[in-house]
Amino acid sequence: MGILTPNGYGLSEFEDALRNSISGIRFIEKLKELNFACHVGGIPVNFKERAKEYFTNEALLAMNEAMIYAGIASIDAWKDAGYEIPGENSEVNWDTGAIIGAGLGGMDTIGELVVPKVTAGKVRRMGSTIVEQTMASSVSAKVGGLLALGNQLSSNSSACNTGTEAIIDAYYRIKHGYAKQMLAGGVEGSSEFTWGGFDAMKVLNSTSNDAPEKASRPMSASSGGFIPGSGGGVMFLESLESAQKRGARIYAEIIGGSLNCGGQRMGGSMTAPNPTSVQRCIQSTVKMANIQPTEIDYINGHLTGTMADPKEVNNWSKALGLSGSQLPYINSTKSLIGHCLGAAGSIEAIGTVIQMTKGFMHKSINCEDLHEEIKPFESKVVRETINKEINIAAKASFGFGDVNGCMIFKKWKN
């Protein structure tokens, strides 16, 4: 696994941040200068300096923020899987591919370079690498070249469900024998051109500009919207046969994954999920995993800090047929890093696996004043970090466009 988040670079830092409730949300002066209502957000600290450890200055000239995140997270995942970075003259790896997506990747390039240059009639001043940085598949294309990948190489985009969808799609590709190994995940940059639309929608919390660490408030009665975040998370998926043959270290097993859409009916819309489709997605994943709902120890929720949070918790309850204290433990990683949009699902999936392998559940911060509709489940909302074995965990994402994704992980035991 490879990860770059607002509160930690790499697996060890991220684990420490989760264990110790370290928030990555900070005041961003530029947002205030641009007259945003929300002045806080989550950006990986010193990521440009980190990038120099991975790429030459020449290479960085042709990479935007999302591409940098994809490159760093993928290289780290590749190394974590036990491989060395291939040389420029290496053979193509035909059995390995990548599905790495973004919600609005490349907006920094478009907003800062393409639009101003084209508008000023200076098209020829944009440089020869401009298409590389603005094509929708730039994040996966960059990784394919870095690692000489020869299997499926593509970028998906399904709003907040992007990272989760990428992992599920890669899981199916391996499951059906089309690939032995796949890199999968999502990335998202921190451009004001990305975040501006959400600020215009008034879905960002603007009430905690003076207290950034208190701004992201999933499941709280006083939540005023989500907080934008950025970063990247990439998982290295592999068939069991391949992993065992090469003696790979295995963190966990994916035992089920489902995707669906609510058709923007029955309460669903472009910006809200159809509750029936959410429940169906969860139920189909549980069925595929061949487990009982009571076997799920932990849920890493989508939980963003909006009015959708109580609806989500109730959807979990209805889908699993478990009420009150019967519900599995549930928390929100977004309380610590904000909503990383296209990267959210994969970052949180990695957070789920870290908690599973290390035996703890991290605190959901800023929900001391639990939302009234969530109070029936109060005993299962993780409001203090606890050490507890997790054998089976569920991770779900629900995105704009009324699209859903759910996957279930099982702790690997030799």
C-alpha positions as CSV (number, residue, x, y, z in Angstrom):
1,M,0.0,0.0,0.0
2,G,1.1,3.6,-0.7
3,I,-0.4,6.7,0.8
4,L,-0.1,10.5,1.0
5,T,-2.6,12.3,3.1
6,P,-3.1,15.6,4.9
7,N,-2.1,14.1,8.2
8,G,0.6,11.7,7.2
9,Y,3.1,10.5,4.5
10,G,3.5,6.8,4.2
11,L,1.9,3.9,6.1
12,S,3.8,4.5,9.4
13,E,3.0,8.2,9.7
14,F,-0.6,7.6,8.7
15,E,-1.0,4.9,11.3
16,D,0.4,7.2,13.9
17,A,-2.0,10.0,12.9
18,L,-5.0,7.6,13.1
19,R,-4.0,6.2,16.4
20,N,-3.4,9.6,18.0
21,S,-6.2,11.5,16.4
22,I,-3.9,13.9,14.5
23,S,-5.9,16.2,12.2
24,G,-4.5,17.2,8.9
25,I,-7.0,20.1,8.4
26,R,-5.3,23.6,8.3
27,F,-6.0,27.2,7.6
28,I,-5.3,28.0,3.9
29,E,-4.6,31.7,3.4
30,K,-5.3,31.5,-0.4
31,L,-8.9,30.4,0.2
32,K,-9.5,33.5,2.3
33,E,-7.9,35.8,-0.3
34,L,-10.1,34.3,-3.0
35,N,-13.2,35.1,-0.9
36,F,-14.2,31.4,-0.2
37,A,-16.6,30.9,2.6
38,C,-14.5,28.0,3.8
39,H,-10.9,28.9,4.6
40,V,-9.6,25.5,5.7
41,G,-8.7,22.2,4.0
42,G,-6.4,19.2,3.9
43,I,-3.2,19.2,1.8
44,P,-0.3,16.8,2.3
45,V,2.5,18.8,4.0
46,N,5.6,19.6,1.8
47,F,4.5,17.2,-1.0
48,K,6.5,19.2,-3.5
49,E,9.7,18.5,-1.5
50,R,8.7,14.9,-1.2
51,A,8.2,14.7,-5.0
52,K,11.9,15.6,-5.5
53,E,12.8,12.4,-3.8
54,Y,10.9,10.5,-6.5
55,F,11.2,12.5,-9.7
56,T,13.8,14.6,-11.5
57,N,13.1,18.4,-12.0
58,E,12.6,17.7,-15.7
59,A,10.0,15.0,-15.0
60,L,8.1,17.3,-12.5
61,L,7.7,19.9,-15.2
62,A,5.3,17.6,-16.9
63,M,3.4,16.6,-13.8
64,N,0.5,18.3,-12.0
65,E,-0.4,17.7,-8.4
66,A,-2.7,14.7,-9.0
67,M,0.0,13.0,-11.1
68,I,2.6,13.6,-8.4
69,Y,0.3,12.0,-5.8
70,A,-0.4,9.0,-8.1
71,G,3.3,8.6,-8.8
72,I,4.4,8.7,-5.1
73,A,1.6,6.5,-3.8
74,S,2.1,3.9,-6.6
75,I,5.8,3.8,-6.2
76,D,5.5,3.3,-2.5
77,A,2.8,0.6,-3.0
78,W,5.1,-1.1,-5.5
79,K,8.0,-1.2,-3.1
80,D,5.8,-2.2,-0.2
81,A,4.8,-5.2,-2.4
82,G,8.4,-6.2,-2.5
83,Y,9.4,-5.0,-6.0
84,E,12.1,-2.7,-7.3
85,I,11.4,0.1,-9.7
86,P,12.1,-1.1,-13.3
87,G,14.7,0.6,-15.4
88,E,14.0,2.5,-18.6
89,N,15.0,-0.5,-20.7
90,S,13.2,-3.1,-18.7
91,E,10.7,-5.6,-20.2
92,V,7.0,-4.8,-20.1
93,N,5.1,-6.5,-17.2
94,W,2.2,-7.9,-19.2
95,D,0.5,-9.5,-16.1
96,T,0.2,-6.2,-14.1
97,G,-1.9,-3.1,-14.7
98,A,-3.4,-0.2,-12.9
99,I,-6.7,1.5,-12.4
100,I,-6.1,4.9,-10.7
101,G,-8.8,7.5,-10.9
102,A,-9.5,11.1,-9.9
103,G,-12.6,13.2,-9.3
104,L,-11.3,16.4,-11.0
105,G,-7.6,15.7,-11.6
106,G,-5.6,18.3,-13.5
107,M,-7.8,21.3,-12.5
108,D,-4.6,23.1,-11.4
109,T,-3.1,22.8,-14.8
110,I,-6.3,23.8,-16.5
111,G,-7.0,26.8,-14.2
112,E,-3.5,28.1,-13.9
113,L,-2.1,27.4,-17.4
114,V,-4.5,26.3,-20.1
115,V,-7.3,28.9,-19.6
116,P,-5.0,31.9,-19.1
117,K,-2.8,31.0,-22.0
118,V,-5.6,30.2,-24.4
119,T,-7.5,33.3,-23.5
120,A,-4.4,35.5,-23.9
121,G,-3.8,34.0,-27.4
122,K,-0.6,32.3,-26.2
123,V,-1.4,28.7,-27.1
124,R,2.2,28.0,-28.2
125,R,3.5,29.0,-24.8
126,M,1.8,26.2,-23.0
127,G,4.5,23.6,-23.8
128,S,4.5,20.2,-25.4
129,T,3.4,18.3,-22.3
130,I,0.1,20.1,-21.7
131,V,-2.0,17.2,-23.0
132,E,-0.1,14.7,-20.8
133,Q,-1.2,16.8,-17.8
134,T,-4.8,17.5,-18.7
135,M,-6.1,14.2,-20.3
136,A,-8.4,12.4,-17.9
137,S,-6.1,9.3,-17.8
138,S,-3.0,11.3,-16.9
139,V,-2.7,9.8,-13.4
140,S,-2.7,6.1,-14.5
141,A,-0.7,6.8,-17.7
142,K,2.1,8.3,-15.7
143,V,2.2,5.3,-13.4
144,G,2.1,2.9,-16.3
145,G,5.3,4.4,-17.7
146,L,7.0,4.6,-14.3
147,L,6.4,0.9,-13.7
148,A,6.4,-0.6,-17.2
149,L,2.8,-1.9,-16.8
150,G,1.4,-3.9,-19.7
151,N,-2.0,-5.0,-18.5
152,Q,-5.1,-2.8,-18.3
153,L,-4.1,0.8,-17.7
154,S,-7.0,3.2,-17.1
155,S,-8.4,6.0,-15.0
156,N,-12.0,5.9,-13.6
157,S,-14.0,8.8,-12.3
158,S,-17.1,8.4,-10.2
159,A,-17.0,11.4,-7.9
160,C,-16.5,10.4,-4.2
161,N,-16.8,6.7,-5.2
162,T,-13.7,6.8,-7.5
163,G,-11.1,5.3,-5.2
164,T,-13.4,2.5,-4.0
165,E,-14.6,1.8,-7.5
166,A,-11.0,1.5,-8.8
167,I,-10.2,-1.1,-6.2
168,I,-13.3,-3.1,-6.9
169,D,-12.7,-3.0,-10.6
170,A,-9.2,-4.2,-10.1
171,Y,-10.4,-7.0,-7.8
172,Y,-12.8,-8.2,-10.5
173,R,-10.0,-8.2,-13.2
174,I,-7.8,-10.4,-11.0
175,K,-10.8,-12.6,-9.9
176,H,-11.7,-13.3,-13.5
177,G,-8.1,-14.1,-14.5
178,Y,-7.4,-11.1,-16.7
179,A,-4.5,-10.0,-14.6
180,K,-2.3,-11.4,-11.8
181,Q,-1.6,-8.1,-10.2
182,M,-3.2,-4.6,-10.2
183,L,-2.4,-1.2,-8.7
184,A,-5.7,0.5,-7.7
185,G,-6.8,3.6,-6.0
186,G,-7.6,7.3,-6.4
187,V,-5.9,10.7,-6.2
188,E,-7.1,14.3,-5.9
189,G,-5.3,17.6,-6.1
190,S,-5.9,20.7,-3.9
191,S,-6.6,23.3,-6.5
192,E,-8.9,26.1,-5.7
193,F,-10.5,25.5,-9.1
194,T,-11.5,22.1,-7.8
195,W,-12.7,23.2,-4.4
196,G,-14.4,26.4,-5.6
197,G,-17.5,24.6,-7.0
198,F,-18.2,22.9,-3.7
199,D,-17.8,26.3,-1.9
200,A,-20.3,27.7,-4.3
201,M,-22.7,24.9,-3.5
202,K,-22.5,25.9,0.2
203,V,-21.7,22.3,1.1
204,L,-18.4,23.2,2.8
205,N,-18.2,24.0,6.5
206,S,-17.5,27.7,6.9
207,T,-18.1,27.9,10.7
208,S,-14.7,26.7,11.9
209,N,-12.2,28.9,9.9
210,D,-10.6,29.9,13.2
211,A,-10.4,26.3,14.5
212,P,-9.3,24.1,11.5
213,E,-9.0,20.9,13.5
214,K,-12.6,21.2,14.6
215,A,-13.9,21.9,11.1
216,S,-14.5,18.3,9.9
217,R,-17.4,17.0,12.0
218,P,-18.9,13.8,10.6
219,M,-21.8,12.5,12.7
220,S,-22.0,15.7,14.7
221,A,-25.2,17.6,15.4
222,S,-23.2,20.8,14.7
223,S,-21.6,19.7,11.4
224,G,-21.9,22.4,8.8
225,G,-20.7,20.7,5.7
226,F,-17.6,18.7,4.6
227,I,-14.0,20.0,4.5
228,P,-12.1,19.5,1.2
229,G,-9.0,17.3,1.3
230,S,-6.4,16.0,-1.1
231,G,-3.8,13.3,-1.5
232,G,-3.6,9.8,-2.9
233,G,-3.9,6.2,-1.9
234,V,-3.0,3.1,-4.0
235,M,-3.3,-0.6,-3.1
236,F,-1.4,-3.4,-4.8
237,L,-3.8,-6.2,-5.4
238,E,-2.7,-9.7,-6.3
239,S,-4.2,-13.2,-6.8
240,L,-3.6,-15.5,-3.9
241,E,-1.7,-17.9,-6.1
242,S,0.7,-15.2,-7.3
243,A,1.2,-13.8,-3.8
244,Q,2.0,-17.2,-2.3
245,K,4.2,-18.3,-5.2
246,R,6.5,-15.3,-4.6
247,G,6.2,-15.4,-0.8
248,A,4.6,-12.0,-0.6
249,R,3.5,-10.4,2.7
250,I,-0.3,-10.3,2.7
251,Y,-2.2,-7.6,4.7
252,A,-5.8,-8.7,4.0
253,E,-8.1,-10.4,1.6
254,I,-10.9,-8.7,-0.4
255,I,-13.8,-11.1,-0.1
256,G,-16.5,-9.0,-1.7
257,G,-17.1,-5.9,-3.7
258,S,-20.2,-4.4,-5.3
259,L,-21.0,-1.3,-7.3
260,N,-24.4,0.1,-8.3
261,C,-26.4,3.3,-9.0
262,G,-29.7,4.6,-7.7
263,G,-30.8,6.0,-11.0
264,Q,-31.5,9.3,-9.3
265,R,-34.9,8.1,-8.3
266,M,-36.6,7.3,-4.9
267,G,-34.9,10.1,-3.1
268,G,-31.7,9.9,-5.1
269,S,-30.4,12.8,-7.2
270,M,-27.2,14.1,-8.8
271,T,-26.0,15.0,-5.3
272,A,-27.9,12.6,-3.0
273,P,-28.0,8.8,-2.8
274,N,-31.1,6.7,-3.3
275,P,-31.3,4.9,0.1
276,T,-32.6,1.7,-1.5
277,S,-29.6,1.5,-3.8
278,V,-27.2,2.1,-0.9
279,Q,-28.8,-0.7,1.0
280,R,-28.8,-3.0,-2.0
281,C,-25.1,-2.3,-2.6
282,I,-24.2,-3.2,1.0
283,Q,-26.4,-6.3,0.9
284,S,-25.0,-7.6,-2.3
285,T,-21.4,-7.2,-1.0
286,V,-22.3,-9.1,2.2
287,K,-23.8,-11.9,0.1
288,M,-20.8,-12.1,-2.2
289,A,-18.5,-12.3,0.8
290,N,-20.6,-15.2,2.1
291,I,-20.7,-13.9,5.6
292,Q,-23.5,-13.0,8.0
293,P,-23.9,-9.3,8.9
294,T,-23.1,-10.1,12.5
295,E,-19.6,-11.2,11.4
296,I,-18.7,-7.6,10.4
297,D,-16.6,-6.1,13.2
298,Y,-16.0,-2.6,11.8
299,I,-17.4,-0.2,9.3
300,N,-15.3,2.6,7.8
301,G,-18.1,4.9,6.7
302,H,-18.3,7.4,3.9
303,L,-19.5,9.9,6.6
304,T,-18.6,13.4,5.3
305,G,-20.0,15.8,7.9
306,T,-23.2,16.7,6.0
307,M,-26.9,16.0,6.5
308,A,-26.3,12.7,4.7
309,D,-24.5,11.2,7.8
310,P,-27.6,10.1,9.8
311,K,-29.1,8.8,6.6
312,E,-26.0,6.7,5.9
313,V,-25.9,5.2,9.4
314,N,-29.5,4.3,9.2
315,N,-28.9,2.7,5.8
316,W,-26.2,0.6,7.3
317,S,-28.6,-0.5,10.0
318,K,-31.4,-1.4,7.6
319,A,-29.1,-3.1,5.1
320,L,-27.5,-5.3,7.7
321,G,-30.7,-5.8,9.7
322,L,-28.9,-4.7,12.9
323,S,-30.2,-1.9,15.1
324,G,-28.8,0.1,18.0
325,S,-25.9,-1.6,19.7
326,Q,-26.0,-4.5,17.3
327,L,-24.5,-2.4,14.6
328,P,-20.7,-3.0,14.0
329,Y,-18.3,-0.3,15.3
330,I,-18.3,2.7,12.9
331,N,-16.0,5.7,12.4
332,S,-15.1,8.4,9.9
333,T,-11.5,8.9,8.7
334,K,-12.7,12.1,7.1
335,S,-12.9,13.6,10.6
336,L,-9.1,13.7,10.5
337,I,-8.3,14.4,6.8
338,G,-11.4,15.9,5.3
339,H,-13.1,14.7,2.2
340,C,-10.4,13.8,-0.4
341,L,-13.0,13.4,-3.1
342,G,-11.7,11.0,-5.8
343,A,-9.0,9.8,-3.4
344,A,-11.3,9.3,-0.4
345,G,-12.3,5.7,-1.0
346,S,-8.8,4.3,-1.5
347,I,-7.2,6.4,1.3
348,E,-9.9,5.2,3.7
349,A,-9.6,1.6,2.5
350,I,-5.9,1.7,3.3
351,G,-6.8,3.2,6.7
352,T,-9.3,0.3,7.2
353,V,-6.6,-2.3,6.4
354,I,-4.1,-0.6,8.7
355,Q,-6.6,-0.7,11.6
356,M,-7.3,-4.3,10.8
357,T,-3.7,-5.5,10.7
358,K,-2.7,-3.4,13.7
359,G,-5.7,-4.2,15.9
360,F,-7.3,-0.8,16.6
361,M,-10.1,1.5,15.7
362,H,-9.4,5.2,15.4
363,K,-11.4,7.9,17.1
364,S,-13.9,9.9,15.1
365,I,-13.1,13.4,16.3
366,N,-15.5,16.3,16.6
367,C,-18.7,14.3,17.2
368,E,-19.0,14.8,20.9
369,D,-22.4,16.3,20.1
370,L,-23.7,13.2,18.3
371,H,-26.5,13.9,15.8
372,E,-29.9,13.1,17.3
373,E,-30.7,10.4,14.7
374,I,-27.4,8.7,15.3
375,K,-27.8,8.5,19.1
376,P,-29.5,5.1,19.0
377,F,-26.1,3.7,17.7
378,E,-24.0,5.8,20.2
379,S,-22.3,2.8,21.7
380,K,-20.9,1.7,18.4
381,V,-19.6,5.2,17.2
382,V,-15.9,5.1,17.9
383,R,-15.3,8.3,19.8
384,E,-12.1,7.2,21.6
385,T,-9.4,5.1,19.9
386,I,-9.7,1.5,21.1
387,N,-7.5,-1.5,20.7
388,K,-9.7,-4.3,19.3
389,E,-9.2,-7.2,16.9
390,I,-10.8,-6.7,13.5
391,N,-11.4,-9.8,11.5
392,I,-13.9,-8.5,9.0
393,A,-14.3,-4.9,8.0
394,A,-16.6,-3.1,5.5
395,K,-15.7,0.1,3.6
396,A,-18.2,2.0,1.4
397,S,-18.4,5.2,-0.6
398,F,-21.4,7.0,-1.9
399,G,-20.8,9.6,-4.7
400,F,-22.4,12.4,-6.6
401,G,-24.3,11.0,-9.5
402,D,-26.0,8.6,-7.1
403,V,-23.3,6.0,-7.4
404,N,-22.3,3.5,-4.7
405,G,-19.4,1.1,-3.9
406,C,-18.9,-1.3,-1.0
407,M,-16.2,-3.8,-0.3
408,I,-15.4,-6.2,2.5
409,F,-11.9,-7.0,3.8
410,K,-10.9,-10.1,5.8
411,K,-7.8,-10.2,8.0
412,W,-5.2,-12.5,6.5
413,K,-4.1,-15.3,8.8
414,N,-1.5,-17.8,7.6
